Amino acid sequence: MRKFLFLAVFAATLFAYENVDAKTFATLAKEKDVVLLDVRTPAEFREGHIQGANLIPIQVFGYLFLGGKGIGDKKILVYCHSGNRSAKAAQWLESWGAKRVYNLRGGILEWQAAKLPLVR
């Protein structure tokens, strides 16, 4: 039991990105100087995306290096279909120096369940 607790605490401190619900994500997306990333496929993006989202499919995300001057100061919001691909992208962003990363827990599915608007 102690090993499990230690590992859970260690994993929680390893990645500091925050998983947020759809309503919180929508509020954050309205703030100034926010970078909104959709890491789904182009086909998924065309089916409907959040207003202002930049498409960077997870298939190419790992090849990018978004680090450098200014990334640590940006508030970055990331989402995908269900929250799994965007969690991986959030981890990459943090490894590149981002300090304020928010993952849409439940992805676009949660966004739609909350009846929030999509751009088609």
Biopython code that builds the backbone (N, CA, C, O; Angstrom):
import numpy as np
from Bio.PDB.StructureBuilder import StructureBuilder

atoms = [
    (1, "MET", "N", (0.828, -1.193, 0.000)),
    (1, "MET", "CA", (0.000, 0.000, 0.000)),
    (1, "MET", "C", (0.872, 1.256, 0.000)),
    (1, "MET", "O", (0.572, 2.220, -0.705)),
    (2, "ARG", "N", (1.934, 1.248, 0.779)),
    (2, "ARG", "CA", (2.814, 2.420, 0.844)),
    (2, "ARG", "C", (3.499, 2.689, -0.493)),
    (2, "ARG", "O", (3.665, 3.841, -0.895)),
    (3, "LYS", "N", (3.896, 1.612, -1.181)),
    (3, "LYS", "CA", (4.514, 1.787, -2.495)),
    (3, "LYS", "C", (3.549, 2.457, -3.451)),
    (3, "LYS", "O", (3.922, 3.371, -4.186)),
    (4, "PHE", "N", (2.295, 1.996, -3.439)),
    (4, "PHE", "CA", (1.288, 2.570, -4.324)),
    (4, "PHE", "C", (1.070, 4.041, -4.014)),
    (4, "PHE", "O", (0.988, 4.862, -4.927)),
    (5, "LEU", "N", (0.976, 4.380, -2.743)),
    (5, "LEU", "CA", (0.765, 5.771, -2.342)),
    (5, "LEU", "C", (1.945, 6.629, -2.774)),
    (5, "LEU", "O", (1.756, 7.737, -3.276)),
    (6, "PHE", "N", (3.156, 6.128, -2.583)),
    (6, "PHE", "CA", (4.340, 6.867, -3.011)),
    (6, "PHE", "C", (4.321, 7.099, -4.515)),
    (6, "PHE", "O", (4.585, 8.207, -4.981)),
    (7, "LEU", "N", (4.008, 6.051, -5.273)),
    (7, "LEU", "CA", (3.974, 6.185, -6.730)),
    (7, "LEU", "C", (2.891, 7.157, -7.172)),
    (7, "LEU", "O", (3.106, 7.927, -8.108)),
    (8, "ALA", "N", (1.742, 7.140, -6.528)),
    (8, "ALA", "CA", (0.659, 8.056, -6.878)),
    (8, "ALA", "C", (1.065, 9.497, -6.609)),
    (8, "ALA", "O", (0.793, 10.375, -7.428)),
    (9, "VAL", "N", (1.709, 9.757, -5.480)),
    (9, "VAL", "CA", (2.159, 11.109, -5.154)),
    (9, "VAL", "C", (3.253, 11.540, -6.112)),
    (9, "VAL", "O", (3.257, 12.683, -6.570)),
    (10, "PHE", "N", (4.188, 10.640, -6.426)),
    (10, "PHE", "CA", (5.264, 10.948, -7.354)),
    (10, "PHE", "C", (4.706, 11.291, -8.736)),
    (10, "PHE", "O", (5.121, 12.277, -9.346)),
    (11, "ALA", "N", (3.766, 10.479, -9.231)),
    (11, "ALA", "CA", (3.172, 10.726, -10.552)),
    (11, "ALA", "C", (2.418, 12.048, -10.568)),
    (11, "ALA", "O", (2.448, 12.760, -11.572)),
    (12, "ALA", "N", (1.751, 12.385, -9.489)),
    (12, "ALA", "CA", (0.988, 13.635, -9.438)),
    (12, "ALA", "C", (1.905, 14.849, -9.481)),
    (12, "ALA", "O", (1.517, 15.890, -10.009)),
    (13, "THR", "N", (3.113, 14.739, -8.938)),
    (13, "THR", "CA", (4.028, 15.863, -8.951)),
    (13, "THR", "C", (4.867, 15.893, -10.225)),
    (13, "THR", "O", (5.429, 16.934, -10.566)),
    (14, "LEU", "N", (4.956, 14.781, -10.924)),
    (14, "LEU", "CA", (5.751, 14.718, -12.142)),
    (14, "LEU", "C", (5.169, 15.616, -13.231)),
    (14, "LEU", "O", (5.905, 16.334, -13.909)),
    (15, "PHE", "N", (3.856, 15.574, -13.395)),
    (15, "PHE", "CA", (3.195, 16.409, -14.385)),
    (15, "PHE", "C", (2.253, 17.358, -13.672)),
    (15, "PHE", "O", (1.374, 16.928, -12.925)),
    (16, "ALA", "N", (2.435, 18.627, -13.900)),
    (16, "ALA", "CA", (1.653, 19.629, -13.184)),
    (16, "ALA", "C", (0.497, 20.174, -14.007)),
    (16, "ALA", "O", (-0.234, 21.046, -13.535)),
    (17, "TYR", "N", (0.312, 19.678, -15.238)),
    (17, "TYR", "CA", (-0.808, 20.193, -16.007)),
    (17, "TYR", "C", (-2.099, 19.894, -15.257)),
    (17, "TYR", "O", (-2.173, 18.962, -14.455)),
    (18, "GLU", "N", (-3.100, 20.697, -15.533)),
    (18, "GLU", "CA", (-4.355, 20.554, -14.804)),
    (18, "GLU", "C", (-5.448, 20.025, -15.732)),
    (18, "GLU", "O", (-5.673, 20.570, -16.813)),
    (19, "ASN", "N", (-6.120, 18.965, -15.305)),
    (19, "ASN", "CA", (-7.295, 18.462, -16.009)),
    (19, "ASN", "C", (-8.488, 19.275, -15.545)),
    (19, "ASN", "O", (-8.751, 19.361, -14.345)),
    (20, "VAL", "N", (-9.217, 19.874, -16.485)),
    (20, "VAL", "CA", (-10.354, 20.715, -16.124)),
    (20, "VAL", "C", (-11.602, 20.250, -16.870)),
    (20, "VAL", "O", (-11.514, 19.618, -17.923)),
    (21, "ASP", "N", (-12.757, 20.573, -16.308)),
    (21, "ASP", "CA", (-14.018, 20.226, -16.963)),
    (21, "ASP", "C", (-14.307, 21.207, -18.098)),
    (21, "ASP", "O", (-13.603, 22.203, -18.268)),
    (22, "ALA", "N", (-15.340, 20.914, -18.861)),
    (22, "ALA", "CA", (-15.657, 21.700, -20.057)),
    (22, "ALA", "C", (-15.988, 23.151, -19.733)),
    (22, "ALA", "O", (-15.547, 24.053, -20.445)),
    (23, "LYS", "N", (-16.749, 23.393, -18.686)),
    (23, "LYS", "CA", (-17.137, 24.773, -18.360)),
    (23, "LYS", "C", (-15.912, 25.599, -17.946)),
    (23, "LYS", "O", (-15.791, 26.761, -18.332)),
    (24, "THR", "N", (-15.018, 25.012, -17.173)),
    (24, "THR", "CA", (-13.784, 25.710, -16.787)),
    (24, "THR", "C", (-12.924, 25.966, -18.015)),
    (24, "THR", "O", (-12.365, 27.052, -18.174)),
    (25, "PHE", "N", (-12.818, 24.959, -18.889)),
    (25, "PHE", "CA", (-12.038, 25.088, -20.119)),
    (25, "PHE", "C", (-12.592, 26.219, -20.982)),
    (25, "PHE", "O", (-11.827, 26.999, -21.548)),
    (26, "ALA", "N", (-13.913, 26.312, -21.084)),
    (26, "ALA", "CA", (-14.553, 27.370, -21.875)),
    (26, "ALA", "C", (-14.240, 28.748, -21.299)),
    (26, "ALA", "O", (-13.997, 29.698, -22.043)),
    (27, "THR", "N", (-14.248, 28.851, -19.983)),
    (27, "THR", "CA", (-13.915, 30.121, -19.331)),
    (27, "THR", "C", (-12.464, 30.498, -19.596)),
    (27, "THR", "O", (-12.169, 31.648, -19.922)),
    (28, "LEU", "N", (-11.558, 29.536, -19.459)),
    (28, "LEU", "CA", (-10.135, 29.792, -19.719)),
    (28, "LEU", "C", (-9.902, 30.199, -21.175)),
    (28, "LEU", "O", (-9.068, 31.058, -21.458)),
    (29, "ALA", "N", (-10.637, 29.582, -22.090)),
    (29, "ALA", "CA", (-10.454, 29.854, -23.522)),
    (29, "ALA", "C", (-10.817, 31.289, -23.885)),
    (29, "ALA", "O", (-10.360, 31.794, -24.911)),
    (30, "LYS", "N", (-11.623, 31.953, -23.074)),
    (30, "LYS", "CA", (-12.040, 33.331, -23.339)),
    (30, "LYS", "C", (-11.028, 34.361, -22.841)),
    (30, "LYS", "O", (-11.145, 35.544, -23.162)),
    (31, "GLU", "N", (-10.035, 33.927, -22.060)),
    (31, "GLU", "CA", (-9.047, 34.855, -21.526)),
    (31, "GLU", "C", (-8.091, 35.328, -22.618)),
    (31, "GLU", "O", (-7.966, 34.701, -23.670)),
    (32, "LYS", "N", (-7.423, 36.442, -22.345)),
    (32, "LYS", "CA", (-6.451, 36.993, -23.292)),
    (32, "LYS", "C", (-5.178, 36.161, -23.289)),
    (32, "LYS", "O", (-4.835, 35.524, -22.293)),
    (33, "ASP", "N", (-4.489, 36.179, -24.412)),
    (33, "ASP", "CA", (-3.180, 35.536, -24.560)),
    (33, "ASP", "C", (-3.189, 34.052, -24.223)),
    (33, "ASP", "O", (-2.258, 33.549, -23.594)),
    (34, "VAL", "N", (-4.236, 33.351, -24.640)),
    (34, "VAL", "CA", (-4.338, 31.908, -24.440)),
    (34, "VAL", "C", (-4.030, 31.211, -25.756)),
    (34, "VAL", "O", (-4.452, 31.665, -26.819)),
    (35, "VAL", "N", (-3.302, 30.119, -25.685)),
    (35, "VAL", "CA", (-3.043, 29.290, -26.862)),
    (35, "VAL", "C", (-3.942, 28.068, -26.735)),
    (35, "VAL", "O", (-3.860, 27.332, -25.752)),
    (36, "LEU", "N", (-4.797, 27.853, -27.727)),
    (36, "LEU", "CA", (-5.755, 26.751, -27.716)),
    (36, "LEU", "C", (-5.357, 25.741, -28.792)),
    (36, "LEU", "O", (-5.348, 26.060, -29.980)),
    (37, "LEU", "N", (-5.029, 24.521, -28.365)),
    (37, "LEU", "CA", (-4.539, 23.497, -29.283)),
    (37, "LEU", "C", (-5.493, 22.309, -29.348)),
    (37, "LEU", "O", (-5.905, 21.766, -28.322)),
    (38, "ASP", "N", (-5.834, 21.921, -30.565)),
    (38, "ASP", "CA", (-6.627, 20.723, -30.840)),
    (38, "ASP", "C", (-5.647, 19.700, -31.403)),
    (38, "ASP", "O", (-5.029, 19.943, -32.439)),
    (39, "VAL", "N", (-5.497, 18.558, -30.732)),
    (39, "VAL", "CA", (-4.502, 17.577, -31.167)),
    (39, "VAL", "C", (-5.145, 16.370, -31.866)),
    (39, "VAL", "O", (-4.534, 15.306, -31.975)),
    (40, "ARG", "N", (-6.375, 16.551, -32.333)),
    (40, "ARG", "CA", (-7.053, 15.487, -33.075)),
    (40, "ARG", "C", (-6.589, 15.470, -34.530)),
    (40, "ARG", "O", (-5.714, 16.242, -34.921)),
    (41, "THR", "N", (-7.173, 14.598, -35.312)),
    (41, "THR", "CA", (-6.831, 14.518, -36.732)),
    (41, "THR", "C", (-7.524, 15.647, -37.498)),
    (41, "THR", "O", (-8.491, 16.225, -37.003)),
    (42, "PRO", "N", (-7.043, 15.962, -38.693)),
    (42, "PRO", "CA", (-7.733, 16.974, -39.505)),
    (42, "PRO", "C", (-9.202, 16.631, -39.764)),
    (42, "PRO", "O", (-10.048, 17.526, -39.767)),
    (43, "ALA", "N", (-9.515, 15.363, -39.979)),
    (43, "ALA", "CA", (-10.907, 14.956, -40.213)),
    (43, "ALA", "C", (-11.766, 15.232, -38.982)),
    (43, "ALA", "O", (-12.889, 15.722, -39.104)),
    (44, "GLU", "N", (-11.242, 14.919, -37.799)),
    (44, "GLU", "CA", (-11.984, 15.199, -36.563)),
    (44, "GLU", "C", (-12.185, 16.705, -36.384)),
    (44, "GLU", "O", (-13.253, 17.157, -35.971)),
    (45, "PHE", "N", (-11.146, 17.465, -36.700)),
    (45, "PHE", "CA", (-11.212, 18.926, -36.582)),
    (45, "PHE", "C", (-12.318, 19.493, -37.470)),
    (45, "PHE", "O", (-13.074, 20.369, -37.049)),
    (46, "ARG", "N", (-12.407, 18.987, -38.705)),
    (46, "ARG", "CA", (-13.434, 19.462, -39.643)),
    (46, "ARG", "C", (-14.847, 19.135, -39.166)),
    (46, "ARG", "O", (-15.792, 19.856, -39.487)),
    (47, "GLU", "N", (-14.995, 18.059, -38.405)),
    (47, "GLU", "CA", (-16.317, 17.678, -37.889)),
    (47, "GLU", "C", (-16.830, 18.678, -36.855)),
    (47, "GLU", "O", (-18.036, 18.767, -36.624)),
    (48, "GLY", "N", (-15.935, 19.421, -36.241)),
    (48, "GLY", "CA", (-16.306, 20.427, -35.260)),
    (48, "GLY", "C", (-15.186, 20.644, -34.269)),
    (48, "GLY", "O", (-14.629, 19.693, -33.722)),
    (49, "HIS", "N", (-14.860, 21.911, -34.042)),
    (49, "HIS", "CA", (-13.784, 22.249, -33.117)),
    (49, "HIS", "C", (-14.184, 23.472, -32.301)),
    (49, "HIS", "O", (-15.167, 24.147, -32.607)),
    (50, "ILE", "N", (-13.416, 23.738, -31.275)),
    (50, "ILE", "CA", (-13.661, 24.882, -30.407)),
    (50, "ILE", "C", (-13.163, 26.144, -31.102)),
    (50, "ILE", "O", (-12.082, 26.158, -31.691)),
    (51, "GLN", "N", (-13.963, 27.200, -31.025)),
    (51, "GLN", "CA", (-13.611, 28.492, -31.635)),
    (51, "GLN", "C", (-12.205, 28.919, -31.222)),
    (51, "GLN", "O", (-11.878, 28.933, -30.035)),
    (52, "GLY", "N", (-11.380, 29.265, -32.202)),
    (52, "GLY", "CA", (-10.027, 29.754, -31.940)),
    (52, "GLY", "C", (-8.970, 28.680, -31.809)),
    (52, "GLY", "O", (-7.806, 28.992, -31.562)),
    (53, "ALA", "N", (-9.353, 27.407, -31.971)),
    (53, "ALA", "CA", (-8.392, 26.313, -31.816)),
    (53, "ALA", "C", (-7.414, 26.252, -32.979)),
    (53, "ALA", "O", (-7.767, 26.526, -34.126)),
    (54, "ASN", "N", (-6.184, 25.889, -32.662)),
    (54, "ASN", "CA", (-5.135, 25.641, -33.641)),
    (54, "ASN", "C", (-4.963, 24.131, -33.742)),
    (54, "ASN", "O", (-4.780, 23.461, -32.726)),
    (55, "LEU", "N", (-5.019, 23.597, -34.939)),
    (55, "LEU", "CA", (-4.883, 22.158, -35.140)),
    (55, "LEU", "C", (-3.415, 21.762, -35.223)),
    (55, "LEU", "O", (-2.681, 22.224, -36.097)),
    (56, "ILE", "N", (-3.001, 20.902, -34.301)),
    (56, "ILE", "CA", (-1.685, 20.262, -34.359)),
    (56, "ILE", "C", (-1.922, 18.798, -33.999)),
    (56, "ILE", "O", (-1.913, 18.450, -32.818)),
    (57, "PRO", "N", (-2.134, 17.930, -34.994)),
    (57, "PRO", "CA", (-2.433, 16.524, -34.709)),
    (57, "PRO", "C", (-1.354, 15.874, -33.840)),
    (57, "PRO", "O", (-0.163, 16.142, -34.003)),
    (58, "ILE", "N", (-1.787, 15.025, -32.927)),
    (58, "ILE", "CA", (-0.861, 14.362, -32.018)),
    (58, "ILE", "C", (0.184, 13.553, -32.789)),
    (58, "ILE", "O", (1.294, 13.344, -32.299)),
    (59, "GLN", "N", (-0.172, 13.096, -34.001)),
    (59, "GLN", "CA", (0.763, 12.316, -34.801)),
    (59, "GLN", "C", (2.016, 13.108, -35.145)),
    (59, "GLN", "O", (3.069, 12.515, -35.379)),
    (60, "VAL", "N", (1.927, 14.441, -35.182)),
    (60, "VAL", "CA", (3.103, 15.258, -35.478)),
    (60, "VAL", "C", (3.557, 16.058, -34.259)),
    (60, "VAL", "O", (4.642, 16.640, -34.266)),
    (61, "PHE", "N", (2.743, 16.087, -33.231)),
    (61, "PHE", "CA", (3.038, 16.905, -32.054)),
    (61, "PHE", "C", (4.387, 16.565, -31.433)),
    (61, "PHE", "O", (5.154, 17.457, -31.070)),
    (62, "GLY", "N", (4.670, 15.282, -31.314)),
    (62, "GLY", "CA", (5.917, 14.847, -30.699)),
    (62, "GLY", "C", (7.165, 15.251, -31.461)),
    (62, "GLY", "O", (8.261, 15.278, -30.900)),
    (63, "TYR", "N", (7.000, 15.567, -32.747)),
    (63, "TYR", "CA", (8.138, 15.994, -33.555)),
    (63, "TYR", "C", (8.410, 17.485, -33.428)),
    (63, "TYR", "O", (9.449, 17.977, -33.867)),
    (64, "LEU", "N", (7.479, 18.187, -32.832)),
    (64, "LEU", "CA", (7.636, 19.624, -32.665)),
    (64, "LEU", "C", (8.476, 19.913, -31.434)),
    (64, "LEU", "O", (8.599, 19.074, -30.541)),
    (65, "PHE", "N", (9.036, 21.070, -31.395)),
    (65, "PHE", "CA", (9.655, 21.562, -30.171)),
    (65, "PHE", "C", (9.170, 22.983, -30.007)),
    (65, "PHE", "O", (9.645, 23.902, -30.674)),
    (66, "LEU", "N", (8.218, 23.149, -29.112)),
    (66, "LEU", "CA", (7.619, 24.464, -28.912)),
    (66, "LEU", "C", (8.280, 25.227, -27.781)),
    (66, "LEU", "O", (7.784, 26.273, -27.361)),
    (67, "GLY", "N", (9.385, 24.715, -27.289)),
    (67, "GLY", "CA", (10.076, 25.357, -26.175)),
    (67, "GLY", "C", (10.753, 26.637, -26.595)),
    (67, "GLY", "O", (10.706, 27.045, -27.756)),
    (68, "GLY", "N", (11.376, 27.248, -25.634)),
    (68, "GLY", "CA", (12.088, 28.478, -25.934)),
    (68, "GLY", "C", (11.437, 29.666, -25.286)),
    (68, "GLY", "O", (10.568, 29.533, -24.424)),
    (69, "LYS", "N", (11.864, 30.813, -25.707)),
    (69, "LYS", "CA", (11.419, 32.072, -25.109)),
    (69, "LYS", "C", (9.903, 32.207, -25.163)),
    (69, "LYS", "O", (9.295, 32.124, -26.231)),
    (70, "GLY", "N", (9.308, 32.415, -24.002)),
    (70, "GLY", "CA", (7.894, 32.726, -23.925)),
    (70, "GLY", "C", (6.951, 31.565, -23.666)),
    (70, "GLY", "O", (5.835, 31.792, -23.198)),
    (71, "ILE", "N", (7.349, 30.332, -23.948)),
    (71, "ILE", "CA", (6.395, 29.234, -23.769)),
    (71, "ILE", "C", (6.026, 29.048, -22.304)),
    (71, "ILE", "O", (4.891, 28.688, -21.990)),
    (72, "GLY", "N", (6.967, 29.290, -21.411)),
    (72, "GLY", "CA", (6.679, 29.133, -19.988)),
    (72, "GLY", "C", (5.673, 30.146, -19.486)),
    (72, "GLY", "O", (5.012, 29.909, -18.474)),
    (73, "ASP", "N", (5.542, 31.275, -20.175)),
    (73, "ASP", "CA", (4.628, 32.337, -19.761)),
    (73, "ASP", "C", (3.226, 32.184, -20.342)),
    (73, "ASP", "O", (2.295, 32.844, -19.881)),
    (74, "LYS", "N", (3.063, 31.335, -21.333)),
    (74, "LYS", "CA", (1.780, 31.185, -22.015)),
    (74, "LYS", "C", (0.845, 30.272, -21.231)),
    (74, "LYS", "O", (1.274, 29.314, -20.589)),
    (75, "LYS", "N", (-0.442, 30.595, -21.301)),
    (75, "LYS", "CA", (-1.463, 29.692, -20.790)),
    (75, "LYS", "C", (-1.898, 28.857, -21.991)),
    (75, "LYS", "O", (-2.417, 29.389, -22.972)),
    (76, "ILE", "N", (-1.680, 27.541, -21.905)),
    (76, "ILE", "CA", (-1.942, 26.661, -23.034)),
    (76, "ILE", "C", (-3.068, 25.699, -22.677)),
    (76, "ILE", "O", (-3.009, 24.992, -21.671)),
    (77, "LEU", "N", (-4.091, 25.688, -23.521)),
    (77, "LEU", "CA", (-5.233, 24.798, -23.366)),
    (77, "LEU", "C", (-5.160, 23.768, -24.472)),
    (77, "LEU", "O", (-4.960, 24.118, -25.635)),
    (78, "VAL", "N", (-5.319, 22.507, -24.127)),
    (78, "VAL", "CA", (-5.182, 21.438, -25.110)),
    (78, "VAL", "C", (-6.342, 20.457, -24.962)),
    (78, "VAL", "O", (-6.773, 20.137, -23.854)),
    (79, "TYR", "N", (-6.836, 19.984, -26.118)),
    (79, "TYR", "CA", (-7.931, 19.012, -26.082)),
    (79, "TYR", "C", (-7.855, 18.056, -27.265)),
    (79, "TYR", "O", (-7.177, 18.312, -28.260)),
    (80, "CYS", "N", (-8.581, 16.938, -27.121)),
    (80, "CYS", "CA", (-8.696, 15.949, -28.181)),
    (80, "CYS", "C", (-10.114, 15.376, -28.138)),
    (80, "CYS", "O", (-11.043, 16.068, -27.724)),
    (81, "HIS", "N", (-10.287, 14.148, -28.551)),
    (81, "HIS", "CA", (-11.607, 13.532, -28.579)),
    (81, "HIS", "C", (-12.094, 13.165, -27.173)),
    (81, "HIS", "O", (-13.220, 13.488, -26.797)),
    (82, "SER", "N", (-11.231, 12.484, -26.395)),
    (82, "SER", "CA", (-11.654, 12.000, -25.080)),
    (82, "SER", "C", (-10.739, 12.420, -23.930)),
    (82, "SER", "O", (-11.032, 12.122, -22.772)),
    (83, "GLY", "N", (-9.657, 13.095, -24.228)),
    (83, "GLY", "CA", (-8.739, 13.560, -23.186)),
    (83, "GLY", "C", (-7.434, 12.796, -23.075)),
    (83, "GLY", "O", (-6.542, 13.211, -22.336)),
    (84, "ASN", "N", (-7.299, 11.684, -23.794)),
    (84, "ASN", "CA", (-6.081, 10.878, -23.692)),
    (84, "ASN", "C", (-4.925, 11.442, -24.519)),
    (84, "ASN", "O", (-3.815, 11.598, -24.008)),
    (85, "ARG", "N", (-5.177, 11.745, -25.777)),
    (85, "ARG", "CA", (-4.114, 12.303, -26.626)),
    (85, "ARG", "C", (-3.671, 13.662, -26.112)),
    (85, "ARG", "O", (-2.485, 13.989, -26.136)),
    (86, "SER", "N", (-4.635, 14.454, -25.646)),
    (86, "SER", "CA", (-4.287, 15.790, -25.145)),
    (86, "SER", "C", (-3.498, 15.707, -23.840)),
    (86, "SER", "O", (-2.689, 16.591, -23.560)),
    (87, "ALA", "N", (-3.715, 14.668, -23.040)),
    (87, "ALA", "CA", (-2.912, 14.490, -21.822)),
    (87, "ALA", "C", (-1.450, 14.257, -22.197)),
    (87, "ALA", "O", (-0.545, 14.781, -21.548)),
    (88, "LYS", "N", (-1.225, 13.469, -23.246)),
    (88, "LYS", "CA", (0.144, 13.235, -23.726)),
    (88, "LYS", "C", (0.755, 14.543, -24.238)),
    (88, "LYS", "O", (1.915, 14.846, -23.959)),
    (89, "ALA", "N", (-0.035, 15.308, -24.984)),
    (89, "ALA", "CA", (0.447, 16.603, -25.483)),
    (89, "ALA", "C", (0.764, 17.537, -24.319)),
    (89, "ALA", "O", (1.753, 18.268, -24.366)),
    (90, "ALA", "N", (-0.059, 17.520, -23.284)),
    (90, "ALA", "CA", (0.186, 18.357, -22.097)),
    (90, "ALA", "C", (1.518, 17.983, -21.453)),
    (90, "ALA", "O", (2.265, 18.857, -21.015)),
    (91, "GLN", "N", (1.812, 16.702, -21.396)),
    (91, "GLN", "CA", (3.092, 16.254, -20.838)),
    (91, "GLN", "C", (4.255, 16.763, -21.675)),
    (91, "GLN", "O", (5.256, 17.222, -21.125)),
    (92, "TRP", "N", (4.139, 16.688, -23.003)),
    (92, "TRP", "CA", (5.187, 17.210, -23.884)),
    (92, "TRP", "C", (5.360, 18.712, -23.664)),
    (92, "TRP", "O", (6.485, 19.199, -23.547)),
    (93, "LEU", "N", (4.261, 19.435, -23.609)),
    (93, "LEU", "CA", (4.337, 20.887, -23.410)),
    (93, "LEU", "C", (5.080, 21.229, -22.131)),
    (93, "LEU", "O", (5.907, 22.141, -22.113)),
    (94, "GLU", "N", (4.792, 20.513, -21.078)),
    (94, "GLU", "CA", (5.493, 20.766, -19.820)),
    (94, "GLU", "C", (6.975, 20.418, -19.933)),
    (94, "GLU", "O", (7.820, 21.121, -19.379)),
    (95, "SER", "N", (7.292, 19.345, -20.643)),
    (95, "SER", "CA", (8.707, 18.984, -20.796)),
    (95, "SER", "C", (9.458, 20.026, -21.609)),
    (95, "SER", "O", (10.682, 20.121, -21.516)),
    (96, "TRP", "N", (8.730, 20.814, -22.412)),
    (96, "TRP", "CA", (9.327, 21.883, -23.211)),
    (96, "TRP", "C", (9.354, 23.211, -22.473)),
    (96, "TRP", "O", (9.793, 24.221, -23.024)),
    (97, "GLY", "N", (8.880, 23.218, -21.213)),
    (97, "GLY", "CA", (8.985, 24.431, -20.412)),
    (97, "GLY", "C", (7.687, 25.157, -20.120)),
    (97, "GLY", "O", (7.709, 26.171, -19.422)),
    (98, "ALA", "N", (6.555, 24.681, -20.626)),
    (98, "ALA", "CA", (5.273, 25.333, -20.338)),
    (98, "ALA", "C", (4.909, 25.111, -18.871)),
    (98, "ALA", "O", (5.055, 24.008, -18.344)),
    (99, "LYS", "N", (4.439, 26.163, -18.226)),
    (99, "LYS", "CA", (4.122, 26.079, -16.800)),
    (99, "LYS", "C", (2.633, 26.134, -16.514)),
    (99, "LYS", "O", (2.199, 25.746, -15.430)),
    (100, "ARG", "N", (1.847, 26.608, -17.462)),
    (100, "ARG", "CA", (0.390, 26.723, -17.256)),
    (100, "ARG", "C", (-0.329, 25.994, -18.388)),
    (100, "ARG", "O", (-0.714, 26.592, -19.392)),
    (101, "VAL", "N", (-0.498, 24.693, -18.199)),
    (101, "VAL", "CA", (-1.113, 23.843, -19.219)),
    (101, "VAL", "C", (-2.401, 23.255, -18.646)),
    (101, "VAL", "O", (-2.429, 22.759, -17.520)),
    (102, "TYR", "N", (-3.466, 23.322, -19.450)),
    (102, "TYR", "CA", (-4.774, 22.823, -19.040)),
    (102, "TYR", "C", (-5.275, 21.834, -20.084)),
    (102, "TYR", "O", (-5.324, 22.139, -21.276)),
    (103, "ASN", "N", (-5.644, 20.654, -19.621)),
    (103, "ASN", "CA", (-6.172, 19.594, -20.482)),
    (103, "ASN", "C", (-7.677, 19.494, -20.274)),
    (103, "ASN", "O", (-8.147, 19.457, -19.137)),
    (104, "LEU", "N", (-8.432, 19.451, -21.366)),
    (104, "LEU", "CA", (-9.878, 19.278, -21.284)),
    (104, "LEU", "C", (-10.159, 17.816, -20.946)),
    (104, "LEU", "O", (-10.111, 16.939, -21.809)),
    (105, "ARG", "N", (-10.452, 17.578, -19.674)),
    (105, "ARG", "CA", (-10.770, 16.236, -19.204)),
    (105, "ARG", "C", (-12.028, 15.767, -19.941)),
    (105, "ARG", "O", (-13.045, 16.460, -19.933)),
    (106, "GLY", "N", (-11.961, 14.617, -20.564)),
    (106, "GLY", "CA", (-13.115, 14.120, -21.309)),
    (106, "GLY", "C", (-13.172, 14.610, -22.741)),
    (106, "GLY", "O", (-14.036, 14.184, -23.508)),
    (107, "GLY", "N", (-12.263, 15.501, -23.112)),
    (107, "GLY", "CA", (-12.139, 15.961, -24.485)),
    (107, "GLY", "C", (-13.393, 16.598, -25.069)),
    (107, "GLY", "O", (-14.257, 17.097, -24.348)),
    (108, "ILE", "N", (-13.464, 16.566, -26.385)),
    (108, "ILE", "CA", (-14.578, 17.188, -27.098)),
    (108, "ILE", "C", (-15.892, 16.507, -26.739)),
    (108, "ILE", "O", (-16.956, 17.115, -26.851)),
    (109, "LEU", "N", (-15.825, 15.251, -26.309)),
    (109, "LEU", "CA", (-17.038, 14.552, -25.874)),
    (109, "LEU", "C", (-17.657, 15.250, -24.665)),
    (109, "LEU", "O", (-18.873, 15.433, -24.607)),
    (110, "GLU", "N", (-16.826, 15.639, -23.704)),
    (110, "GLU", "CA", (-17.330, 16.358, -22.534)),
    (110, "GLU", "C", (-17.827, 17.751, -22.926)),
    (110, "GLU", "O", (-18.827, 18.232, -22.394)),
    (111, "TRP", "N", (-17.126, 18.387, -23.853)),
    (111, "TRP", "CA", (-17.523, 19.708, -24.352)),
    (111, "TRP", "C", (-18.938, 19.635, -24.943)),
    (111, "TRP", "O", (-19.790, 20.471, -24.645)),
    (112, "GLN", "N", (-19.168, 18.636, -25.774)),
    (112, "GLN", "CA", (-20.480, 18.467, -26.397)),
    (112, "GLN", "C", (-21.547, 18.107, -25.362)),
    (112, "GLN", "O", (-22.678, 18.585, -25.450)),
    (113, "ALA", "N", (-21.200, 17.279, -24.390)),
    (113, "ALA", "CA", (-22.148, 16.900, -23.339)),
    (113, "ALA", "C", (-22.583, 18.118, -22.530)),
    (113, "ALA", "O", (-23.704, 18.173, -22.024)),
    (114, "ALA", "N", (-21.674, 19.102, -22.413)),
    (114, "ALA", "CA", (-21.996, 20.345, -21.690)),
    (114, "ALA", "C", (-22.752, 21.322, -22.595)),
    (114, "ALA", "O", (-23.075, 22.435, -22.182)),
    (115, "LYS", "N", (-23.030, 20.901, -23.821)),
    (115, "LYS", "CA", (-23.771, 21.704, -24.801)),
    (115, "LYS", "C", (-23.079, 23.028, -25.124)),
    (115, "LYS", "O", (-23.724, 24.063, -25.289)),
    (116, "LEU", "N", (-21.754, 22.967, -25.209)),
    (116, "LEU", "CA", (-20.965, 24.138, -25.585)),
    (116, "LEU", "C", (-20.806, 24.163, -27.101)),
    (116, "LEU", "O", (-20.841, 23.107, -27.733)),
    (117, "PRO", "N", (-20.634, 25.333, -27.698)),
    (117, "PRO", "CA", (-20.644, 25.451, -29.164)),
    (117, "PRO", "C", (-19.371, 24.946, -29.837)),
    (117, "PRO", "O", (-18.275, 25.007, -29.278)),
    (118, "LEU", "N", (-19.556, 24.450, -31.047)),
    (118, "LEU", "CA", (-18.452, 24.023, -31.912)),
    (118, "LEU", "C", (-18.524, 24.809, -33.212)),
    (118, "LEU", "O", (-19.599, 25.225, -33.644)),
    (119, "VAL", "N", (-17.378, 25.002, -33.821)),
    (119, "VAL", "CA", (-17.294, 25.602, -35.148)),
    (119, "VAL", "C", (-17.221, 24.447, -36.133)),
    (119, "VAL", "O", (-16.431, 23.519, -35.961)),
    (120, "ARG", "N", (-18.042, 24.512, -37.155)),
    (120, "ARG", "CA", (-18.045, 23.441, -38.190)),
    (120, "ARG", "C", (-17.716, 24.039, -39.529)),
    (120, "ARG", "O", (-17.665, 23.323, -40.529)),
]
sb = StructureBuilder()
sb.init_structure("model")
sb.init_model(0)
sb.init_chain("A")
sb.init_seg("    ")
for serial, (resi, resn, name, xyz) in enumerate(atoms, 1):
    if name == "N":
        sb.init_residue(resn, " ", resi, " ")
    sb.init_atom(name, np.array(xyz, "f"), 0.0, 1.0, " ", f" {name:<3s}", serial, name[0])
structure = sb.get_structure()
